[in-house]
């Protein structure tokens, strides 16, 4: 594994490349680990196509019975990997259950401990033996939340932060969003929480009520950075939560939205220059917990920040911290267009990757990658993680309803999702292809040893959708042979 000092070169190299290479000419690094081919798991099922030398096991399949007696839930999304007792890896994994209030059968557990008894999302914890490559136990760790999409690793790695990608609640105008309690918050799941140790979740109200995606914590300061995905046609902000106590985010703090210094209300969705460092300012959100009938209400956190001069992105999703730099994704930003048009007229792109670096003033924001689209380049990146060797892995969630993204390794699937590697020089390449189904890939993270990459096949989010198998996958192989 490389050191934090080595990993700093990612941002520097990307910025340098951005000054020399136009956005439309992002180079593709062809098969740095070798040509991909379908590989079967321990059941004999081909789930992923991978480079030579890489193998994987699958476990915790949707609907299977967990060790606590509860069914493995739907919609396996964001995930974090932590060092556990006995040398095991502890995975804390989100369930982005999107069923309406009271639709039982999602993530269960002791319902007397549920934050909201009408909601069936939350988190599960999986204990994994990296030596034997097998699941040891899995159980419900947080319940009664909903649409738990992505999240992040807390200060000092004590918690998994799980975010609700909704603002449902009793104040919602749509019946399908009228949960018994307010939603749209971050929650803390203790990493060491064991089976049958559920406690009722406490929303981190001061960190904002909005359509949460991911969170990343600067391990030097405890400041939490948050992404927002309100869907197409509604502006998305990038937020900073400064807690009173970084070890317990529920004790309060202040919330700000990113702006570009001297350029109020700057639209960052397109027309950006790769490698250009933009000076950042921060706009205070005075009412972080507004009443909301819809996500677009005037008093939403985004509209508060936008009115104060904040910057606009399109669908912010994955977010990861490394050595103080916060990397985050705009799933459908960019100049190369995928064919979809937002309700506000914005023509969606194939995706951007940004890097925020704290510093004097408000820090700097740099576009380090923008997909030129079409074959092989990234299409709708979602979750992301920083790799042990200093690259990035982007999980695709094909967002375009117009652009058909087929792949020769996955015949019969119209919108294929992949893991895209991104080198420190800003080159992208295919690392893995979902050849089993059209499910998005999510929750990519490495074990503390760096030997195992974990990733989820999402499956389906609601009972009324076509059944699609979800699962967690553990990939091992000759990582040092390439840039990941």
N, C-alpha and C positions, 0 to 999 in steps of 0.2 A: 504494500500500500504506500502511496506517496504521502508526503507531509502536507500540512496546511500551506506551508510556504510554496510548495510545488503547485498546489491547486490554485493559488492566487494568479498563476500565469494564464488561467483560462480567460479571465476578464481582460487582462492586458493583451493577450494574443487576439482575442475577438475584437477588441477595440482597434488594435493596429490593423487587422484585416479589413475592418469596416472602413478604414480610411483609404484603402487601396482598391477594394472590390465593390462594385455596385451591388445593390440589393438584388437585382434581377439576375446576377451572375454568381449566386452562392454555389460553390462547388460541391459536388457529391463525391464522397470518398467511396469507391466501389469495393464492397466486400472485404473490409480489412481483416476479418476473421475467416474468410472463405465463403464460398457460395452456400446459400441457405438450402436446406432440404427438410422435408417433413420428418419429425422424430416422434416415436411413440412413447407414451408414459408407461408406468409399471403395470397398467391394466391392458396394454397393447393398443391404446387409443391414440391416434395422432391428433394432438391438440395444438402444438406449435411447430413451425419450421424454424430451425436454428442452424448456426454454422457448424462445421465439422468439429467433433470433440466435445460439444455441449450436450448435456442430457438433463432430464428433469423428472420430478415426481409431482403428482397432483394429489390433493387432499381437501378435506372440508368442502365437499361438493354440496351445492344447494339442495336442501331437502333431506340430506343425511342426518342421522341423529348424533348430536354432539355428546361429549362425555358427561355433561350435566343433565342429559335427558331431553334437552330442547332441540328442535329442528334447526339446522343451519339455515339462516335467513336468506331472503332475496337480496339482490342488488349489492354485490360485494365491491366496494369502492376504495377510497383512500385507506392507507395502512402505514404503520411505522414498525420498525424492528428494533428491539432492545435486548441488552444482555440480561439473562435471567439466572436464577439460582441453578447450581449443578451444571453450569456450562450450556444450558439450553438457551434457545432464542425465544423471546416472547414477542409475538406479533399482536398488535391491537388493530382491529379492522372495522371499518365502517359498514353499515347497512343503509343504503340510500333508498329505503322503502318509500314509495310514492303513492301508496294506497290512500284512499280518503279516510277521514276520521272513523274509528271504530271497526275498520276492516281487519278483523283478527286473523292471525296466522303468519304474521311476519316475525320479527324478532320478539321472542316471548320473555322468559325469565319470570321471576317473582313479580307479579303485577302490583303488589302492594308497595313495591319500591320504584315503580315507574314514575318519572317526572310528570307525564301526562298519560292517564289511563286510556285515552282515545288514540294514542300514537304508537306505532309499532316499528320504529327505527331504533338505531342505537349503535352499540359496538359489541364485538365479541373479542375474546382473547384466545390466542392459539399458542400452545407451547410446543416447540419443534426441536427435535434432536438432530443437530446438524451432522453429526458423525454417522448415525444410522439412516439419515434422510427419511425420517418418519415423524408423523404427528404423535405427540404424547397425550395431550388433552386439549379440549376447546370448550368454551363456556361463555354465557352472556355476562358482559361486564358493565353495560350501561343500557337502560331501556326507557321507553316512554318518550323518546325524542323522535324526530321525523326528518326524512330526506337528508340523512347524514352523508354528505358527499365526500369532501376531502377533509383535511385537518393538518396536523403538524406536531412536531416534537417540542415539548415544553422546555423551559429553562431547567438546566441540569438533568434533563431527560427523566423527570419524575412522572410526567403525565403524557398521555396522548390527548391532544386537543382536537375535538371533533366538532365540525361546523354544520349547521342546518341550512340547506339551500332552499329556504322558503321563508315567508313571513306570515304563515297561517296563524290562526288564533280566533278567539271569540269575536274580535273586531273585524274579521275578514268579510268582504262582500259576497264572495263565492261560497256556496254551501260545501264544496269539496275541500275548502281551506279552513272551515270553521271548527278547529280543534278546541278542546276544552281550555287549554292554556295557550299563552302566547308562545310563538316559535320564531326562529330566525337568529339563534344565538350560538356562541361557542360554549362547549362544556368540557370539563376535565375528566378523563378516565385515568385513575391511578394505574401505573404500569404493573405494580405488584399486587393489585387486587386479584384475589383467588376465586375459585368457583364457590357459588353460594355466599358470596360476600357483597352482594349488591347493596349500594346505598343510593338514595334518591338523588338524581343529578341536580346540580345548582347552576342555573344559567349565568354566564359571565355578562351581565346586563351592560356594564359600562363599556365593554368591547364592541357594542353596537348590535342593533337589531336590523339585519339586512340579509340578503340572500348569500349566505356564507359559502365560500368554496374552501380554500386552503388557508393555512396559517404557518408562519415560520418565525422562530424566536432567535434573536441575536443573543448568542450564548455569553457574550461579554457584558451585555447591559440588561437582559431580561425583557427588552422591548419586543412586542408581538406585532408582526406584519401580517395583514389579512387581505385576501382577494375576494372579489364580489362577482357573482354571475347571476344577474337578474334575467338572463335570456336575451334574445335578439330584440333590438329596438328600444331598449332601455339602457341608459348609460351605466357604466360600471366604474367603481373607484378602487383605488389601492389605499389601504388604511394603515395607520400606526396606532397601536394601543400601548400607552405607557402606564404600567401598573404601579399601584402603591407598593405592592409586595409581589415580586416576580415569582415567588414560590407558591402563592395562592392568588390567582387572578380574580377570584370572586370578591376580593376586598376592595375593588374599585380602581379607578385610574382615569386617564383622559384619552379621548379618541380624536384623531386628526385624519384628514384626507390629503393625499399627495397633490401638489400643484407644481407647475414649472415657474420658477422665479422670473418675474417680469413679463410673463405671458399668461395672463389669467384665462381660464376656460379653454385651454389648449386641447384640441382633438388629436389624440395620439393614435387613432385607429389606422391611419394611412398617411402617406407622404413623409415618412420618417427616414432618417439617414442612419444606416448601420454604423456603429462605432462612435457616433457623436454623443458626448457626455452632456446631458442637460442638467442645469442647476435646479435643485429641488427646493421648494418651500412647502410648508404644511398649513392646512386650513383647519381650524378647530371645529369640531362637530359639537354644538352646544346641547343638542337633544339626541343622545345616542340610542334612546329606547322609545321611539315614537309610536303612537297608535297608528296603525296602518290598515286601511280597508283594502288597498291593493299595493303592489310593489312600487307603483309609480306615483304615489301620493306626494303632494308638495313637500311634506315634512320628512320624507325619506332621508336617510343619511346621505345618499348620493346627491339628492336635490339640495340639501343643506350645503354640502361641500361645493357643488357646482356653482351655486349662488355666490359663494365666497371666493370663487376663482379657481376651484380645483380642476384637475385634468380628467379627461374622459378616455376610457378604453372600451373595447368590445369583448365582453365575456371573458373576464379574468378567471383562471382556473388554478392549475398547479402552482405551488410555491415551496421553495426549499432554501434553507440557509446553509452556507458553507464559509467558514472563516470570516464571518461578518457580512458577506455579500448575500443579498436576497435575490434569488432567481425566480422569476414568475412568468406565466404563460398567458397570452391573449389568444384564445382558441381560434377566433375568426377575424383577427386583425390582419392588416397587410395590404399591399398594393396589387398583388396577383389575386384575382377574384375567383371564387368558387361557384358563382352563379346564383347564390341566394341574396335576397335584398331584404334588409330590415324594414320594419314599419316606418322608421324615420327616414328611409331612403338610402341608408348606408349600404353599399355593396360589399358583402362579406369577403374576407380574404382567407388564405390557407393557414394563417397562424404566425404569431410572433413570440419571441422569447426576449424578456427584458432582464436587466440586472440593476438592482438598486444597491448603492454603496453608501452607508452613512459616512458623514464627514463634517467638515466645517460648514457653517450655514445649515442647510437642510440636507446635504449630501448630493449625490449625482445619480441620474438615471440614464442607462445606456441600452439601446437596442443592440443585442448581440447576435440575433438570428431572425430572419424573416423568410418564410418559405416561398419559393417561386412557384410552388404548386406542381401539378401534373405528376407523372409517374415518378416513383422512387423518393421524391422529397416529401417532407412531413405534410400530412393532411389533417388538420384539426387536432393539434396536440392538446392534451388535457393535463393529467397528473405528470409530474416530473420528479426526478431525483438526481443528486450529484453522485457520481460513481467514485470508487476508491482511487482511481487513477486520474480523477479531475475532469472527466467529461460529464455530459448530461445524458440521461435517458428520458425520452419523451414518450408517453403513452397516448396512442391515438384514440379518439372518439369521433369517428367520421360524422361531421356535423351537417354537411351539405345535402340538401334534398334534390339537388340538380346534378351535381358531378358524380357519376358512377365510378367508384374506385375499386376496380377488379384487380385480381392478381393471379398469375399463372400457377402459383403454388396452392391456391384456394379456389378451385373451380366451383362454380355454382353460387358463390357468395358475391353479392353485388357491391357491398361496401365493406371492404376488408380493413381490419385494424391491425396495426403493427406496433412494435417497439422501435423507435428511431433513435439511433445514437448520434450524439453531437460532440465532436472533438473540441479540444481547447482552441483550435484554429477556426472553429465555426463551420466545419464541414459536417454534413449529415449523411447517414447511411442506414440501411435496414439492418437491424440486429435480429428481430424475430417477427414472425407472421402468425396471426391466429388463423389456423386452417380448419378449425372445428366448426365455428359458427360466426355470425356477424356481430357478436358482442364486443363492446369496447374493452380495452385493456386498462387496468387501473391499479393504483396502490403500489407502484414499483418502489422497492427499497432494498438495500443490501443488509445482510447480517453484520453484526459488529466485527466479525473476522474478515469480512470482505469476500468470502468464498462463495456465498449464495445470494442470488438475486431472487427476491420474492415478487410475484405479481399476481393480480387477480383477473380472471375472466368475470366480468360484471354479471352476466346473466340477464334477467329481466327485473324491472322495477315495480311492476304492478301485476296483480292476479289476472287482469283482463288482457294482458299482452300474451303473445305466443310464447309458450314455454321454451326457455333457452337455458342450457346448463351453465351454471356458474361454478367457480372453484378457485382455489389458491394453488399456485404453481411455484416450485422451488427449482431454480436453474443453477447448475454448476458447470464449470468447464475452464478452459485455458484463457482466463481473463487477461493475463499478462502478455498474451500474443497480440493484443490490439489496444486501442485507446480507451477502453472502458475499465 
